[in-house]
Amino acid sequence: MPKERVTMRKVREILRLAWSCGQSRTAAARSCGVSKTTVTDTIRRALAAKLSWPLPCYLTDDALEDLLYPPRNLSPNASRAQPDWKYLNNELVTHKNMTLMLLWQEYKELDPEGYQYSQFCELFRQWRKKLDLSMRQEHRAGEKLFLDYCGQTLPIVNPATGEIKDAQVFVAVMGASNFTFVEATWSQALPDWIGSHVRAFAFMGAVPMCLVPDNLLC
């Protein structure tokens, strides 16, 4: 059972923020003044009840509560609500140190009678096989240069003092050939950003038709 039972007004707001506004679990939790675990549990219950946004206009608060928090069915043959596989997959993709074990522990905290770890992993693998993970992109030679900084920094040790300073790693990749330029700079500030471009063009001996940065905040 969840540690926190929210009002139906907050349930509606959580679902609106998550499904209509596309907010993350963390952002929705902050907006509604509840924990991220409660947001995850609310969305899991709504999915199990086959709800979607917008909620039906005839669905009163009492009816919504009955759908999301029905009396516990003690029958051993009662069907289990499926975990939110899409959310779990997104957590694995977006968080570097996230593992299925951590996600399963969070799931069991919300539903102590849920799947055991081995079955949880097998069901997740079966769900993931159904995803169409390929997206073919065609690039013409010399057309696009994709630009970004690596998520991780590179520690540089000063041999004289032993001081360690983190460097940013700039990467530029041609779309058609995957021809790659990589260099380390001390920051992502505008002078380093522009300087990395200049050196990338010099290294490649050409200037592409267009530059494609990836959500950079310079």
N, CA, C and O of each residue as an XYZ file, in Angstrom:
872
protein
N       0.843     -1.191      0.000
C       0.000      0.000      0.000
C       0.888      1.254      0.000
O       1.972      1.250      0.584
N       0.425      2.321     -0.654
C       1.221      3.538     -0.678
C       1.309      4.157      0.697
O       0.413      3.964      1.519
N       2.349      4.883      0.960
C       2.505      5.524      2.247
C       1.587      6.721      2.380
O       1.368      7.200      3.493
N       1.056      7.208      1.308
C       0.352      8.470      1.287
C      -0.894      8.319      0.420
O      -0.800      7.924     -0.743
N      -2.070      8.635      0.987
C      -3.313      8.568      0.222
C      -3.741      9.985     -0.079
O      -3.938     10.772      0.847
N      -3.889     10.332     -1.318
C      -4.153     11.712     -1.700
C      -5.627     11.908     -1.970
O      -6.359     10.954     -2.236
N      -6.061     13.176     -1.897
C      -7.442     13.503     -2.219
C      -7.673     13.344     -3.715
O      -6.733     13.345     -4.510
N      -8.952     13.205     -4.086
C      -9.262     13.041     -5.510
C      -8.944     14.312     -6.291
O      -8.674     14.254     -7.490
N      -8.974     15.456     -5.615
C      -8.596     16.692     -6.302
C      -7.128     16.632     -6.700
O      -6.762     17.022     -7.808
N      -6.287     16.140     -5.789
C      -4.866     16.019     -6.114
C      -4.622     14.912     -7.128
O      -3.727     15.019     -7.967
N      -5.423     13.840     -7.053
C      -5.309     12.775     -8.051
C      -5.542     13.336     -9.443
O      -4.777     13.061    -10.367
N      -6.597     14.120     -9.589
C      -6.909     14.716    -10.891
C      -5.782     15.638    -11.355
O      -5.447     15.662    -12.539
N      -5.194     16.402    -10.421
C      -4.130     17.323    -10.787
C      -2.858     16.559    -11.179
O      -2.164     16.947    -12.119
N      -2.559     15.479    -10.461
C      -1.389     14.652    -10.805
C      -1.530     14.102    -12.216
O      -0.590     14.162    -13.009
N      -2.713     13.563    -12.530
C      -2.937     12.976    -13.853
C      -2.900     14.045    -14.943
O      -2.399     13.803    -16.042
N      -3.431     15.225    -14.634
C      -3.413     16.318    -15.620
C      -1.977     16.727    -15.930
O      -1.601     16.872    -17.093
N      -1.178     16.912    -14.878
C       0.205     17.350    -15.080
C       1.021     16.296    -15.814
O       1.833     16.630    -16.678
N       0.811     15.018    -15.475
C       1.602     13.945    -16.077
C       1.150     13.628    -17.489
O       1.983     13.441    -18.376
N      -0.153     13.563    -17.712
C      -0.679     13.092    -19.001
C      -0.990     14.216    -19.987
O      -0.800     14.056    -21.193
N      -1.462     15.338    -19.485
C      -1.818     16.425    -20.395
C      -0.661     17.390    -20.592
O      -0.415     17.853    -21.706
N       0.059     17.698    -19.497
C       1.152     18.669    -19.577
C       2.505     18.014    -19.821
O       3.484     18.705    -20.101
N       2.572     16.679    -19.717
C       3.819     15.977    -19.975
C       4.896     16.215    -18.934
O       6.081     16.062    -19.229
N       4.505     16.589    -17.715
C       5.498     16.837    -16.671
C       6.067     15.517    -16.149
O       5.392     14.488    -16.184
N       7.285     15.552    -15.676
C       7.920     14.384    -15.078
C       7.286     14.077    -13.734
O       6.561     14.901    -13.175
N       7.565     12.874    -13.212
C       7.070     12.512    -11.882
C       7.561     13.496    -10.835
O       6.815     13.893     -9.940
N       8.826     13.886    -10.955
C       9.403     14.795     -9.966
C       8.714     16.151     -9.999
O       8.382     16.710     -8.954
N       8.498     16.686    -11.212
C       7.849     17.999    -11.339
C       6.410     17.950    -10.848
O       5.961     18.870    -10.164
N       5.681     16.892    -11.186
C       4.296     16.756    -10.735
C       4.226     16.647     -9.219
O       3.337     17.224     -8.593
N       5.161     15.910     -8.629
C       5.193     15.763     -7.175
C       5.430     17.105     -6.506
O       4.790     17.433     -5.507
N       6.359     17.884     -7.068
C       6.665     19.198     -6.497
C       5.451     20.129     -6.610
O       5.146     20.860     -5.668
N       4.765     20.108     -7.744
C       3.615     20.991     -7.949
C       2.464     20.655     -7.015
O       1.751     21.545     -6.552
N       2.284     19.363     -6.740
C       1.132     18.922     -5.935
C       1.464     18.774     -4.462
O       0.573     18.491     -3.661
N       2.723     18.956     -4.085
C       3.090     18.850     -2.689
C       3.029     17.434     -2.145
O       2.704     17.225     -0.976
N       3.345     16.450     -3.003
C       3.354     15.053     -2.584
C       4.692     14.437     -2.959
O       5.513     15.080     -3.613
N       4.915     13.187     -2.548
C       6.164     12.522     -2.880
C       6.126     11.975     -4.299
O       5.053     11.769     -4.866
N       7.304     11.741     -4.866
C       7.387     11.135     -6.193
C       6.803      9.731     -6.184
O       6.217      9.287     -7.171
N       6.968      9.024     -5.043
C       6.391      7.687     -4.920
C       4.878      7.728     -5.040
O       4.274      6.847     -5.653
N       4.258      8.760     -4.449
C       2.803      8.894     -4.529
C       2.359      9.172     -5.957
O       1.351      8.631     -6.413
N       3.108     10.015     -6.665
C       2.779     10.294     -8.069
C       2.860      9.007     -8.891
O       1.963      8.712     -9.681
N       3.935      8.248     -8.700
C       4.100      6.987     -9.426
C       2.958      6.028     -9.113
O       2.421      5.384    -10.014
N       2.585      5.931     -7.830
C       1.503      5.028     -7.426
C       0.170      5.464     -8.025
O      -0.612      4.626     -8.473
N      -0.096      6.782     -8.034
C      -1.355      7.295     -8.582
C      -1.467      6.977    -10.074
O      -2.518      6.538    -10.539
N      -0.382      7.199    -10.824
C      -0.403      6.924    -12.262
C      -0.529      5.423    -12.518
O      -1.228      5.004    -13.440
N       0.151      4.613    -11.701
C       0.045      3.154    -11.856
C      -1.398      2.693    -11.647
O      -1.905      1.865    -12.404
N      -2.053      3.230    -10.624
C      -3.440      2.852    -10.361
C      -4.376      3.312    -11.486
O      -5.304      2.598    -11.867
N      -4.116      4.520    -12.012
C      -4.959      5.028    -13.099
C      -4.800      4.179    -14.360
O      -5.778      3.910    -15.058
N      -3.571      3.759    -14.651
C      -3.334      2.890    -15.811
C      -4.006      1.538    -15.618
O      -4.588      0.985    -16.552
N      -3.923      1.002    -14.387
C      -4.560     -0.283    -14.110
C      -6.080     -0.196    -14.259
O      -6.734     -1.177    -14.613
N      -6.644      1.009    -13.981
C      -8.089      1.217    -14.127
C      -8.470      1.582    -15.554
O      -9.632      1.864    -15.845
N      -7.435      1.575    -16.480
C      -7.664      1.886    -17.900
C      -8.202      3.301    -18.104
O      -9.040      3.537    -18.974
N      -7.713      4.234    -17.294
C      -8.105      5.627    -17.446
C      -7.134      6.334    -18.387
O      -6.002      5.889    -18.576
N      -7.583      7.424    -18.966
C      -6.738      8.261    -19.805
C      -7.204      9.700    -19.638
O      -8.256      9.963    -19.056
N      -6.406     10.627    -20.158
C      -6.758     12.051    -20.030
C      -7.349     12.579    -21.324
O      -6.836     12.266    -22.398
N      -8.422     13.378    -21.256
C      -9.096     13.834    -20.033
C      -9.956     12.738    -19.408
O     -10.421     11.829    -20.096
N     -10.158     12.838    -18.105
C     -11.030     11.879    -17.427
C     -12.462     12.103    -17.882
O     -12.828     13.234    -18.202
N     -13.279     11.066    -17.919
C     -14.686     11.236    -18.319
C     -15.381     12.261    -17.440
O     -15.172     12.284    -16.227
N     -16.195     13.098    -18.036
C     -16.859     14.170    -17.288
C     -17.825     13.626    -16.243
O     -18.111     14.298    -15.252
N     -18.325     12.420    -16.458
C     -19.282     11.834    -15.519
C     -18.613     11.153    -14.341
O     -19.299     10.681    -13.435
N     -17.280     11.090    -14.333
C     -16.564     10.367    -13.292
C     -16.464     11.250    -12.045
O     -15.629     12.152    -11.983
N     -17.311     10.988    -11.066
C     -17.303     11.755     -9.826
C     -16.097     11.369     -8.979
O     -15.415     10.383     -9.257
N     -15.848     12.163     -7.941
C     -14.735     11.846     -7.055
C     -14.924     10.492     -6.380
O     -13.968      9.732     -6.223
N     -16.159     10.193     -5.980
C     -16.414      8.899     -5.338
C     -16.153      7.747     -6.301
O     -15.552      6.739     -5.929
N     -16.613      7.905     -7.553
C     -16.400      6.853     -8.554
C     -14.916      6.699     -8.867
O     -14.425      5.586     -9.052
N     -14.198      7.837     -8.925
C     -12.760      7.785     -9.192
C     -12.026      7.078     -8.058
O     -11.117      6.283     -8.296
N     -12.424      7.371     -6.835
C     -11.777      6.723     -5.691
C     -12.038      5.221     -5.693
O     -11.149      4.434     -5.367
N     -13.249      4.823     -6.057
C     -13.567      3.389     -6.124
C     -12.721      2.688     -7.186
O     -12.328      1.534     -7.015
N     -12.440      3.406     -8.300
C     -11.627      2.810     -9.357
C     -10.162      2.662     -8.939
O      -9.523      1.644     -9.205
N      -9.646      3.704     -8.277
C      -8.222      3.704     -7.943
C      -7.910      2.947     -6.657
O      -6.828      2.376     -6.517
N      -8.847      2.941     -5.728
C      -8.610      2.289     -4.438
C      -9.735      1.312     -4.110
O     -10.447      1.487     -3.122
N      -9.892      0.286     -4.939
C     -10.956     -0.690     -4.688
C     -10.629     -1.516     -3.451
O      -9.472     -1.578     -3.033
N     -11.638     -2.151     -2.863
C     -11.363     -3.050     -1.732
C     -10.381     -4.126     -2.171
O     -10.474     -4.634     -3.288
N      -9.440     -4.478     -1.295
C      -8.415     -5.459     -1.643
C      -9.061     -6.805     -1.925
O      -9.829     -7.320     -1.113
N      -8.745     -7.364     -3.077
C      -9.259     -8.674     -3.475
C      -8.303     -9.738     -2.962
O      -7.152     -9.818     -3.391
N      -8.801    -10.559     -2.029
C      -7.943    -11.549     -1.406
C      -7.886    -12.856     -2.178
O      -7.232    -13.804     -1.744
N      -8.561    -12.917     -3.315
C      -8.556    -14.144     -4.092
C      -7.168    -14.383     -4.665
O      -6.583    -13.463     -5.237
N      -6.619    -15.592     -4.531
C      -5.280    -15.857     -5.072
C      -5.224    -15.780     -6.580
O      -4.145    -15.660     -7.161
N      -6.381    -15.847     -7.219
C      -6.426    -15.806     -8.682
C      -6.700    -14.405     -9.218
O      -6.866    -14.222    -10.424
N      -6.748    -13.422     -8.331
C      -7.032    -12.050     -8.783
C      -5.904    -11.578     -9.697
O      -4.729    -11.812     -9.413
N      -6.260    -10.919    -10.785
C      -5.253    -10.461    -11.744
C      -4.463     -9.301    -11.150
O      -5.024     -8.454    -10.454
N      -3.179     -9.264    -11.422
C      -2.312     -8.213    -10.894
C      -2.258     -7.039    -11.853
O      -2.244     -7.204    -13.073
N      -2.229     -5.849    -11.269
C      -2.010     -4.661    -12.096
C      -0.570     -4.675    -12.584
O       0.350     -4.927    -11.807
N      -0.376     -4.409    -13.855
C       0.963     -4.409    -14.430
C       1.725     -3.160    -14.008
O       1.137     -2.083    -13.912
N       3.023     -3.286    -13.754
C       3.834     -2.085    -13.513
C       3.788     -1.152    -14.727
O       3.459     -1.569    -15.837
N       4.116      0.084    -14.496
C       4.160      1.071    -15.583
C       5.471      0.872    -16.340
O       6.468      1.540    -16.068
N       5.449     -0.065    -17.301
C       6.672     -0.435    -18.005
C       7.287      0.754    -18.743
O       8.510      0.880    -18.808
N       6.452      1.616    -19.292
C       6.977      2.768    -20.037
C       7.769      3.685    -19.113
O       8.842      4.168    -19.473
N       7.234      3.920    -17.924
C       7.940      4.748    -16.944
C       9.257      4.099    -16.531
O      10.281      4.775    -16.436
N       9.230      2.776    -16.285
C      10.438      2.065    -15.879
C      11.513      2.150    -16.958
O      12.686      2.377    -16.662
N      11.103      1.967    -18.206
C      12.053      2.037    -19.313
C      12.658      3.431    -19.429
O      13.854      3.576    -19.682
N      11.837      4.445    -19.244
C      12.328      5.818    -19.318
C      13.332      6.099    -18.202
O      14.324      6.795    -18.419
N      13.077      5.560    -17.005
C      14.010      5.742    -15.899
C      15.361      5.100    -16.217
O      16.407      5.664    -15.897
N      15.340      3.927    -16.843
C      16.586      3.252    -17.207
C      17.362      4.044    -18.253
O      18.591      4.108    -18.211
N      16.632      4.647    -19.192
C      17.280      5.365    -20.296
C      17.862      6.691    -19.831
O      18.950      7.076    -20.259
N      17.137      7.399    -18.948
C      17.522      8.765    -18.606
C      18.445      8.871    -17.400
O      19.091      9.901    -17.210
N      18.516      7.834    -16.592
C      19.364      7.904    -15.390
C      20.497      6.888    -15.497
O      20.253      5.684    -15.574
N      21.715      7.370    -15.501
C      22.884      6.542    -15.786
C      23.033      5.371    -14.810
O      23.331      4.252    -15.230
N      22.828      5.619    -13.515
C      23.091      4.590    -12.508
C      21.842      3.802    -12.118
O      21.865      3.049    -11.145
N      20.748      3.972    -12.874
C      19.511      3.251    -12.555
C      19.627      1.800    -13.014
O      20.193      1.516    -14.070
N      19.086      0.891    -12.213
C      19.086     -0.533    -12.552
C      17.686     -1.101    -12.351
O      16.845     -0.500    -11.682
N      17.453     -2.268    -12.942
C      16.172     -2.932    -12.750
C      15.967     -3.311    -11.285
O      14.837     -3.302    -10.796
N      17.037     -3.640    -10.589
C      16.913     -3.982     -9.178
C      16.366     -2.805     -8.374
O      15.486     -2.986     -7.533
N      16.883     -1.598     -8.626
C      16.387     -0.414     -7.921
C      14.934     -0.127     -8.266
O      14.144      0.229     -7.392
N      14.580     -0.280     -9.539
C      13.200     -0.053     -9.954
C      12.270     -1.097     -9.353
O      11.140     -0.783     -8.979
N      12.740     -2.336     -9.259
C      11.914     -3.387     -8.652
C      11.704     -3.103     -7.164
O      10.610     -3.323     -6.644
N      12.727     -2.624     -6.482
C      12.591     -2.307     -5.064
C      11.569     -1.196     -4.853
O      10.785     -1.242     -3.905
N      11.575     -0.192     -5.740
C      10.564      0.871     -5.659
C       9.168      0.308     -5.918
O       8.206      0.666     -5.239
N       9.072     -0.576     -6.906
C       7.792     -1.212     -7.245
C       7.263     -2.037     -6.072
O       6.073     -1.978     -5.764
N       8.141     -2.809     -5.413
C       7.711     -3.640     -4.284
C       7.319     -2.798     -3.077
O       6.480     -3.207     -2.275
N       7.920     -1.634     -2.952
C       7.535     -0.731     -1.873
C       6.094     -0.260     -2.064
O       5.345     -0.111     -1.099
N       5.715     -0.029     -3.325
C       4.352      0.392     -3.624
C       3.369     -0.778     -3.591
O       2.209     -0.613     -3.212
N       3.836     -1.946     -3.986
C       2.963     -3.119     -4.081
C       3.691     -4.342     -3.510
O       4.276     -5.122     -4.261
N       3.655     -4.507     -2.181
C       4.397     -5.613     -1.563
C       3.988     -6.994     -2.059
O       4.761     -7.946     -1.950
N       2.782     -7.108     -2.600
C       2.315     -8.399     -3.091
C       2.546     -8.560     -4.594
O       2.017     -9.480     -5.217
N       3.335     -7.661     -5.163
C       3.595     -7.699     -6.604
C       4.587     -8.777     -6.993
O       4.940     -9.642     -6.192
N       5.029     -8.706     -8.235
C       5.913     -9.731     -8.795
C       7.248     -9.794     -8.054
O       7.759     -8.786     -7.566
N       7.796    -11.006     -7.986
C       9.150    -11.169     -7.483
C      10.146    -10.740     -8.567
O       9.784    -10.592     -9.734
N      11.394    -10.545     -8.164
C      12.371     -9.905     -9.043
C      12.546    -10.634    -10.376
O      12.569     -9.994    -11.427
N      12.671    -11.970    -10.346
C      12.927    -12.707    -11.587
C      11.764    -12.567    -12.562
O      11.977    -12.377    -13.760
N      10.528    -12.660    -12.051
C       9.366    -12.530    -12.928
C       9.201    -11.098    -13.410
O       8.803    -10.862    -14.551
N       9.507    -10.141    -12.537
C       9.469     -8.724    -12.895
C      10.400     -8.450    -14.078
O      10.019     -7.773    -15.033
N      11.630     -8.984    -14.005
C      12.605     -8.778    -15.079
C      12.155     -9.435    -16.382
O      12.311     -8.863    -17.460
N      11.600    -10.634    -16.275
C      11.159    -11.344    -17.470
C      10.006    -10.612    -18.146
O       9.986    -10.487    -19.371
N       9.051    -10.129    -17.365
C       7.929     -9.377    -17.936
C       8.401     -8.080    -18.577
O       7.889     -7.672    -19.619
N       9.386     -7.431    -17.947
C       9.933     -6.202    -18.521
C      10.612     -6.494    -19.853
O      10.441     -5.738    -20.810
N      11.383     -7.583    -19.928
C      12.053     -7.942    -21.183
C      11.023     -8.248    -22.278
O      11.211     -7.873    -23.435
N       9.947     -8.923    -21.907
C       8.912     -9.227    -22.894
C       8.258     -7.947    -23.403
O       7.987     -7.819    -24.597
N       8.003     -6.991    -22.491
C       7.404     -5.717    -22.901
C       8.359     -4.948    -23.805
O       7.936     -4.349    -24.794
N       9.650     -4.965    -23.466
C      10.610     -4.178    -24.228
C      10.806     -4.721    -25.639
O      11.128     -3.968    -26.558
N      10.611     -6.031    -25.812
C      10.758     -6.623    -27.148
C       9.724     -6.065    -28.126
O       9.935     -6.075    -29.339
N       8.602     -5.578    -27.583
C       7.531     -5.067    -28.446
C       7.804     -3.660    -28.937
O       7.116     -3.172    -29.834
N       8.810     -2.992    -28.357
C       9.116     -1.628    -28.765
C       9.804     -1.624    -30.120
O      10.620     -2.494    -30.424
N       9.463     -0.643    -30.917
C      10.176     -0.432    -32.182
C      11.318      0.526    -31.887
O      11.132      1.743    -31.881
N      12.504     -0.029    -31.641
C      13.623      0.785    -31.212
C      14.424      1.380    -32.365
O      15.344      2.165    -32.138
N      14.089      1.021    -33.576
C      14.863      1.526    -34.709
C      14.168      2.707    -35.359
O      12.950      2.696    -35.535
N      14.925      3.709    -35.710
C      14.399      4.859    -36.433
C      15.425      5.226    -37.497
O      16.448      5.840    -37.195
N      15.157      4.860    -38.711
C      16.115      5.063    -39.785
C      16.209      6.538    -40.145
O      15.199      7.186    -40.421
N      17.421      7.060    -40.140
C      17.661      8.432    -40.544
C      18.664      8.434    -41.694
O      19.715      7.797    -41.621
N      18.331      9.141    -42.726
C      19.214      9.224    -43.877
C      19.871     10.602    -43.916
O      19.199     11.627    -43.803
N      21.196     10.610    -44.078
C      21.946     11.859    -44.116
C      22.755     11.935    -45.410
O      23.362     10.953    -45.836
N      22.751     13.099    -46.015
C      23.569     13.318    -47.204
C      24.965     13.752    -46.778
O      25.130     14.441    -45.772
N      25.963     13.345    -47.548
C      27.357     13.651    -47.221
C      27.558     15.164    -47.096
O      27.161     15.931    -47.973
N      28.180     15.575    -45.993
C      28.479     16.991    -45.791
C      27.304     17.833    -45.368
O      27.446     19.050    -45.243
N      26.143     17.236    -45.141
C      24.948     18.038    -44.864
C      24.872     18.489    -43.404
O      24.705     19.678    -43.133
N      24.994     17.534    -42.445
C      24.757     17.868    -41.040
C      25.947     17.469    -40.169
O      26.545     16.405    -40.331
N      26.262     18.371    -39.237
C      27.256     18.081    -38.202
C      26.529     18.144    -36.858
O      26.001     19.191    -36.482
N      26.504     17.024    -36.138
C      25.813     16.937    -34.851
C      26.791     17.296    -33.733
O      27.912     16.788    -33.688
N      26.354     18.180    -32.830
C      27.245     18.752    -31.817
C      26.666     18.562    -30.418
O      25.460     18.688    -30.208
N      27.544     18.258    -29.469
C      27.079     18.126    -28.091
C      28.284     18.047    -27.162
O      29.410     17.816    -27.601
N      28.026     18.245    -25.866
C      29.005     17.936    -24.837
C      28.633     16.612    -24.194
O      27.453     16.313    -24.010
N      29.640     15.822    -23.855
C      29.379     14.564    -23.155
C      28.762     14.863    -21.795
O      29.019     15.908    -21.197
N      27.960     13.948    -21.325
C      27.359     14.133    -20.009
C      28.403     14.118    -18.900
O      28.290     14.871    -17.932
N      29.413     13.273    -19.031
C      30.451     13.192    -18.009
C      31.625     14.103    -18.338
O      31.974     14.299    -19.502
N      32.225     14.654    -17.286
C      33.420     15.473    -17.469
C      34.657     14.574    -17.419
O      34.580     13.396    -17.070
N      35.800     15.165    -17.780
C      37.066     14.430    -17.823
C      38.009     15.024    -16.784
O      38.406     16.180    -16.924
N      38.383     14.275    -15.742
C      39.284     14.830    -14.717
C      40.706     14.983    -15.267
O      41.281     14.034    -15.801
N      41.258     16.176    -15.131
C      42.620     16.473    -15.583
C      43.483     16.762    -14.352
O      43.136     17.610    -13.530
N      44.597     16.058    -14.232
C      45.478     16.220    -13.076
C      46.645     17.131    -13.439
O      47.351     16.896    -14.419
N      46.837     18.176    -12.632
C      47.992     19.054    -12.801
C      49.230     18.317    -12.275
O      49.323     18.060    -11.074
N      50.179     17.973    -13.153
C      51.330     17.176    -12.697
C      52.211     17.901    -11.682
O      52.946     17.261    -10.929
N      52.143     19.221    -11.657
C      52.981     19.987    -10.740
C      52.371     20.072     -9.341
O      53.085     19.977     -8.342
N      51.060     20.248     -9.271
C      50.410     20.460     -7.971
C      49.561     19.285     -7.520
O      49.227     19.178     -6.340
N      49.206     18.394     -8.456
C      48.308     17.295     -8.111
C      46.845     17.692     -8.085
O      45.972     16.869     -7.808
N      46.583     18.968     -8.377
C      45.190     19.441     -8.386
C      44.423     18.781     -9.534
O      44.940     18.626    -10.640
N      43.188     18.401     -9.246
C      42.321     17.779    -10.263
C      41.238     18.782    -10.659
O      40.527     19.327     -9.815
N      41.137     19.008    -11.970
C      40.131     19.927    -12.494
C      39.347     19.210    -13.579
O      39.927     18.534    -14.429
N      38.024     19.357    -13.550
C      37.169     18.684    -14.529
C      37.099     19.476    -15.826
O      36.885     20.688    -15.816
N      37.281     18.780    -16.939
C      37.181     19.397    -18.267
C      35.904     18.914    -18.963
O      35.451     17.788    -18.757
N      35.347     19.783    -19.780
C      34.182     19.437    -20.578
C      34.648     18.771    -21.873
O      35.700     19.119    -22.409
N      33.870     17.818    -22.372
C      34.257     17.084    -23.580
C      33.291     17.441    -24.715
O      32.109     17.099    -24.673
N      33.808     18.119    -25.703
C      33.047     18.542    -26.881
C      33.138     17.447    -27.951
O      34.217     16.915    -28.211
N      31.999     17.116    -28.568
C      31.963     16.077    -29.601
C      31.220     16.614    -30.819
O      30.144     17.197    -30.691
N      31.799     16.413    -32.000
C      31.158     16.791    -33.267
C      31.216     15.581    -34.201
O      32.285     15.013    -34.424
N      30.063     15.192    -34.742
C      29.987     13.989    -35.573
C      29.243     14.302    -36.871
O      28.143     14.854    -36.836
N      29.832     13.956    -38.007
C      29.149     14.109    -39.288
C      28.060     13.040    -39.418
O      28.283     11.869    -39.113
N      26.881     13.467    -39.874
C      25.748     12.556    -39.926
C      25.916     11.396    -40.888
O      25.531     10.272    -40.565
N      26.482     11.637    -42.059
C      26.560     10.589    -43.075
C      27.709      9.621    -42.818
O      27.539      8.409    -42.949
N      28.889     10.150    -42.450
C      30.093      9.310    -42.347
C      30.456      8.917    -40.922
O      31.283      8.031    -40.707
N      29.829      9.583    -39.943
C      30.210      9.410    -38.538
C      31.644      9.870    -38.262
O      32.224      9.500    -37.241
N      32.214     10.666    -39.154
C      33.541     11.241    -38.947
C      33.466     12.119    -37.704
O      32.610     13.000    -37.628
N      34.344     11.896    -36.730
C      34.169     12.469    -35.392
C      35.371     13.306    -34.963
O      36.526     12.938    -35.177
N      35.056     14.441    -34.351
C      36.057     15.289    -33.713
C      35.703     15.408    -32.236
O      34.551     15.671    -31.891
N      36.702     15.213    -31.352
C      36.487     15.297    -29.906
C      37.621     16.108    -29.300
O      38.785     15.926    -29.658
N      37.275     17.010    -28.374
C      38.312     17.723    -27.639
C      37.787     18.106    -26.262
O      36.578     18.166    -26.036
N      38.714     18.363    -25.350
C      38.370     18.779    -23.988
C      38.643     20.262    -23.821
O      39.672     20.766    -24.271
N      37.718     20.963    -23.173
C      37.906     22.378    -22.843
C      37.523     22.570    -21.379
O      36.900     21.700    -20.771
N      37.901     23.712    -20.824
C      37.645     23.917    -19.399
C      36.205     24.272    -19.084
O      35.783     24.155    -17.934
N      35.432     24.708    -20.087
C      34.053     25.095    -19.807
C      33.197     24.907    -21.056
O      33.691     24.566    -22.131
N      31.903     25.139    -20.880
C      30.980     25.150    -22.007
C      30.580     26.584    -22.360
O      29.606     26.809    -23.079
N      31.336     27.539    -21.850
C      31.049     28.942    -22.110
C      31.257     29.262    -23.591
O      31.885     28.498    -24.325
N      30.718     30.401    -24.010
C      30.697     30.767    -25.421
C      32.075     30.755    -26.082
O      32.191     30.233    -27.191
N      33.139     31.306    -25.456
C      34.455     31.262    -26.131
C      34.932     29.836    -26.405
O      35.456     29.556    -27.483
N      34.753     28.929    -25.434
C      35.153     27.537    -25.651
C      34.264     26.874    -26.696
O      34.740     26.104    -27.531
N      32.973     27.176    -26.644
C      32.004     26.607    -27.592
C      32.364     26.993    -29.021
O      32.398     26.136    -29.903
N      32.631     28.271    -29.256
C      32.988     28.740    -30.598
C      34.361     28.205    -31.005
O      34.562     27.785    -32.145
N      35.297     28.225    -30.063
C      36.626     27.717    -30.369
C      36.607     26.253    -30.770
O      37.353     25.850    -31.663
N      35.780     25.458    -30.136
C      35.678     24.047    -30.489
C      35.129     23.874    -31.899
O      35.550     22.973    -32.625
N      34.185     24.738    -32.291
C      33.681     24.696    -33.660
C      34.794     24.981    -34.672
O      34.954     24.270    -35.665
N      35.551     26.033    -34.392
C      36.622     26.425    -35.317
C      37.617     25.278    -35.493
O      38.026     24.962    -36.611
N      37.994     24.671    -34.395
C      38.971     23.581    -34.467
C      38.367     22.326    -35.109
O      39.075     21.570    -35.774
N      37.076     22.106    -34.914
C      36.416     20.960    -35.556
C      36.402     21.138    -37.074
O      36.683     20.196    -37.815
N      36.075     22.352    -37.535
C      36.063     22.603    -38.981
C      37.462     22.436    -39.573
O      37.631     21.880    -40.658
N      38.462     22.931    -38.834
C      39.839     22.810    -39.327
C      40.248     21.339    -39.390
O      40.905     20.920    -40.343
N      39.873     20.573    -38.407
C      40.212     19.149    -38.369
C      39.556     18.407    -39.533
O      40.175     17.544    -40.155
N      38.305     18.749    -39.820
C      37.582     18.052    -40.881
C      37.908     18.601    -42.261
O      37.644     17.945    -43.269
N      38.476     19.791    -42.313
C      38.821     20.385    -43.597
C      37.619     20.804    -44.401
O      37.688     20.881    -45.627
N      36.505     21.079    -43.726
C      35.274     21.471    -44.424
C      34.298     22.065    -43.418
O      34.449     21.922    -42.204
N      33.286     22.742    -43.971
C      32.202     23.290    -43.147
C      30.896     22.671    -43.637
O      30.596     22.770    -44.827
N      30.099     22.029    -42.757
C      28.855     21.385    -43.192
C      27.790     22.416    -43.558
O      27.920     23.605    -43.266
N      26.744     21.929    -44.199
C      25.646     22.818    -44.575
C      24.896     23.330    -43.346
O      24.465     24.483    -43.321
N      24.736     22.478    -42.322
C      24.027     22.931    -41.123
C      24.594     22.243    -39.886
O      25.138     21.141    -39.959
N      24.453     22.923    -38.746
C      24.906     22.421    -37.454
C      23.695     22.023    -36.631
O      22.695     22.740    -36.597
N      23.787     20.868    -35.962
C      22.652     20.363    -35.180
C      23.094     20.178    -33.734
O      23.576     19.103    -33.379
N      22.940     21.219    -32.871
C      23.288     21.072    -31.459
C      22.171     20.320    -30.717
O      21.035     20.254    -31.187
N      22.511     19.762    -29.560
C      21.544     18.959    -28.816
C      21.233     19.619    -27.474
O      21.859     19.313    -26.460
N      20.248     20.537    -27.484
C      19.742     21.145    -26.244
C      20.847     21.730    -25.370
O      20.878     21.496    -24.162
N      21.741     22.481    -25.974
C      22.854     23.055    -25.224
C      22.451     24.373    -24.583
O      21.675     25.147    -25.143
N      22.997     24.610    -23.392
C      22.741     25.864    -22.694
C      24.066     26.615    -22.592
O      24.757     26.537    -21.576
N      24.407     27.331    -23.635
C      25.692     28.027    -23.647
C      25.508     29.449    -23.113
O      26.472     30.210    -23.039
